[in-house]
Amino acid sequence: MLPKAYRWVGEMEEISAFVGESGESDIHKGLASTFARIEKSLKGDGGDVEVLREFVEKGKKVLEERDGDVGKTVRGVQI
């Protein structure tokens, strides 16, 4: 998903516009900003992307320690 972050910027902006300014749009605006930051990181020094990857790896280890190696999936998502 990270290499295609640029695709999600517009999607999140469109959803934000659809739900309007009643407060629900804020999360989509935030996601658009996050995906834009990921895209910038991919084109730049990769610092933010590396932080995300480290976060995911640490999460995987926590889940494996907690649940054991149960088919490498958690809630239907391959880890």
Buried (B, 14 or more C-beta within 10 A) or exposed (E): EBEEBBEBBEEBBEBBEEBEEEEEBEEBBEBBEBBBBBBBBBEEEEEBBEEBEEEEEEEEEEBBEEEEEEEEEBEEEEB
